[in-house]
Amino acid sequence: MNAGEIHVPVMLNEVIEYLNIKKDGIYIDCTFGNGGHSKSILERLENGKLIAFEWDKNSVEFIKNNTFFSSPKFSLINDNFSNLTEHLKNLEIKEIEGFLFDLGLSS
C-alpha cells in the first residue's frame, strides 16, 4: 500500500450495512488502522461524529497526510481502545450509535 492510500477492508459493505449508520449519529472505530472503515462511515455522516482509536504511530502519521480525515466530523485518539471509557467521559459523550472493532489479523 502506498503512503496516503486508504485500505479497503474485507466485508466492508456488510460491516457498514450492519452499523445502520444514522446521518447524525456518533460512531466509534476502535481499530482505525489505515482508515477503510472510517472513510465509509464518514461518507455517510452529515451532522454526526466519528471518533477513531489508533495506537500505531505509523497509522497516526498516515492520517496527518490524508486530507480526507481533516473533517470536523472526525477525531482521532492516539491510544488503545482499552481506554475507551476514560476518553468518552473526557469528551462528555454519553450516547453512541455504533462501535466497530476490526479484530482481524494484521499483515
Buried (B, 14 or more C-beta within 10 A) or exposed (E): EEEEEBBEBEEBEEBBEEBEBBEEBBBBBBBBBBBBBBBBBBEBBEEBBBBBBBBBEEBBEBBEEBEBBEEEBBBBBBEEBEEBEEBBEEEEEEEBBBEBEBEEEEE
